[in-house]
Amino acid sequence: SYWESVPVFDTVLTNIHRTNDPSPIIYGLETCEEFQRITADNPSQRRIAPAGLFNTGTNLLSVLLEYNCQNPHRVAKFNGNAKRGHGNEWQTLWGKHTPARYRGAYVTAKNPKYSVDEILPIVLVRNPYSWMKSICRNPYTASWQGQSNSKTCPKLKRESNLNQWNEVNVRFGPGQTHHKSLGHLFNDWYGDYFYYNYTIDDGSERNTTAPFPRLMIRFEDIIFFPKEVTEAVCKCAGGTLGHRADDKDVANGTFHYVVRSAKAGFGHGP
């Protein structure tokens, strides 16, 4: 039957974790102390914001943080108004989908009220195979040969020449980027957040030192462990996990789970 085909939670854990530890996998927790140190002079300026390629859960994380995480210094600045002072942004200053190489060189707001060092990016990473299936359904601003063919998409090599990569172009706020294939787009984009030096094709060594404070979290973990992920992110930025008094949709003292689609507005797809 249909319900017999639905996996139980233990099966889900077995599929997404290689060890017996069921806790979320969060990369970059060692940078939390550095973020709090460089913002210690004015902690009310601390912000948290999601980042990630299209279709990776950035909207879900934004809503979870808005309802459940507050910057206590900023709330105090707004006289206890957690709705105004929670300190969570819906995207990074350079744009949540924009490659991190543009951090400090491009901003989405004309007159930003905070600097790039005052925002902690939370980078969502989705399994590349399921991500490519999703991007085939809704490519947003990415384009490549054969993208409209649901039977063959994603097509990493050109149909006319299997020795040639099927190039991808993507329009971001600062301009267009070019990649050898969808797989290369995935690696190039996340490489900017993972490595200190941008990875190039000449065989140069990769430096795995964090380029700046950031956390990297799997899409699967925010789906199955939303409370644990939100709590870890909030703590990293010096925030406190707690229910907002103005939030009447859930009982006081409880975690606000997002049960509806977090995507809204023109341009959003599956």
N, C-alpha and C positions, 0 to 999 in steps of 0.2 A: 504494500500500500504506500501511499504518499508519505505518511508520517513515519513509516518504518525506514524510509530513505533519508530522513532528516538526521544528521549526526548528533549524538549527544555531546555535551560539553567536554567530557573527557576525551572523546575522539578529536574534537577541535584542538584541544591542548596538545595532543600527540602530534598532530599535523603541523602545528606552528612552533613547537618547541623541541629542541633536540635533547634537552636534559629534563630531569624531573622537577626542576624549578619552574612553577607556573607563572612567575611574575613577569611583567612586561620587560622587553629588552630596550633599554634606553642608552644611546651612545652619546657621550659628551658630558656626563655628570661631573667629570673632573674640572670642567670649565665654569661651574656654578660659582665657586669661590671667587674666581677672577672677575666675573660679571658683577658680583656684589661689591667687590673691592673697588672697581673703577667707577661705581655709581654711589659709593658710600657718602660722598660730600652732599648729595641731594637725592636721597633714596625715594622721595616722592615722584621723581622723574622716571623711575624704572617702568619699563613697558615690556609686555610679552606679546609676541605676534607670530602667527603661523606662516610657514613658507613651504613650498613644494610644487612639483609639476602639476599640471592639470589632472583632475580626477584622483587626488590622493588623500582627501579627507580634511583639507584646510578649513573648510566652512564648519565642519563638525567640531573641530578643535576650538575654533573661534567662539562658537556658541557655548561649549562646555566651560571654557575659561570665563566668559562673560558672566555666567550664572553662578559659578562655584569658586572663583579665585579672586581675592582682593589684595591690592597693595595697601597695607595698613597705614603707611605714611601718606599715601595719596588720599585715602578715605578721610584721614584726619584733616588734611588740607582742605577738603570740601565739607568740613563740619559733619562728618559721619555719613555723607551721602555716597553710599557704595555704588549706586547706579551711575553717578558721574565720575567717581574716583577709583573704580576697580583697577584701572591701569592696563587693560587688555585692548590691543588693537586688532582689527580684522585682517591686517596685512603688515608686512615689514615696510619700513620707510622707502625702500627702493622697489617695492612691489613683491607680493608673495610668490608670483610665478616668475619674476625676473631673475636671471642668473646672478649668483652672489658676486660675480666679478664686477658688477655695477654698484655694489655697496660703496657709498661715499661719493660716487660719481653721478648718480641719478636719483631723483626723489619724485614720488608721485604727488606730493603736496607742495603748493607754492610757498607757503610759510610754515614749515614744520615747527612744532613746539618742543621738539626733543631731537637729540642727535642720534647718529647710528650706534654710538657706543652705549646709549641708554636703552636700547631695545634688545631683548633676548629672542633671537629667531628659534622657533620650534619647527624643525624640518620634518615633514611627513614623507615617508618612503613606502611605496607600494611594491609588492612582488612584481618584477618587471614583466612577467608573462601575462598576468591578469591586467596590469596597467596598459600593456599594448592592446589588449582586447578592448579595454574601455576607451582608449584614445582612438581606436578604429571607429567606434560608435559615435564619438563626439570629439573631433580633432582640435576644436577650438581654433587657435591661430596657426596650427602646424599644417604643413602641406607636403605631400610626396606623391610620387607616381603610383597609381593604383589604390589610393586610399578609400575610394568609394566602393571597391569590390569586397563585399563582406565575406566572400568565399576564400579569398587569398590574402586579405589583410590580417596581420601586418606583413609586408613584403620587404624583407631586409636586403634582398638582392634584386637587381633589375631582371625583368622577365626576358628581355632580349639578350642579356649577357649575365650569366650567373657568376661571372668573375668580377662584376662591378657592383658596388654598393648602391642601394636605392636611396639617394640623398634626400634629406629632410630640411626644409626651411621653416623657421618659426619667427613670428612677429611678436616681439616684446615691446614694452614702453620705450626703451632706449633705442630700439632698432631691430633689425633682423639678424638672426644667427643661422649658421649653416652647419649641418652635421652629416656624417656619412650614411647614417641610417637611424631608424627609431631607437635601436639598441645603443648607438653612439650618443644620441640625444640624451638618453637616460644617464649614461655614464658621464658625459660632459657636464650635465646640469648638476648632478649630485657631487661630482668631483670638486666643483667650486666650493662646496660647503665642507667636504671631507678633508681635502688636502690643502696644505698651506700654499703649495705651488700648483698652478693649473697644469693638468696632465696633457702633454702633447705627444705627438707620434714619433718623436726622434729617439725614443728609448731612454729619455732622461729619468733620473730617479725621482720617485714620489716621496714627498715629505708628508708624513701623516700627522704632523703637529697641527692642532686646530688653528685655523686662520684667525678666528675670533671666538668668543664665547657663543656656543649654540648647542642645542640638543637635537638629536636625530632619532625619530621614533617610527616604528613600523605602523602602517595603516591597519594591519590586523590587530595590533595591540590596542589601538584606540577604539576599535570596534568591540573587542571582547573584554577590555579592561579600562573602560573610560574613567572610572573613579580613581584607580591607581595611577594612571597616566597623568590625569589632571592634578592630583596631589603632588606627584614628583615634580612636574613642571612648575607648579606654584611655589613649592618650597625652594626650588633652584633659584628663582628670581627674588627670593626674600618675601614672598607673599604668604597669605594665610588661606587655607581652605575653609570655606564656610558659606552658608546659605545667605543670600541677600534678602534683607528685610522687605524690599519692595516686590520680590518675586512671590506672587500669590498662587503660582501653578503647582507648587509642591509644599508639603508640610514643613514647618520650621525645623531646622536642625537636620534636614535630610539632604542628600545629594540630588541635584537636578539632572536626571538622565535625559538625553535627547531622544525622543521616540518618534519624532517626525523627521522628514527630510530636512537636512540642514542647508540644502541648496535652495536658493531663491533668486528670482530675477532673470532677466534676459541672458541667454547664452549658456545657461547651465544644462548639462545633459546627464546621462547615466554614468 
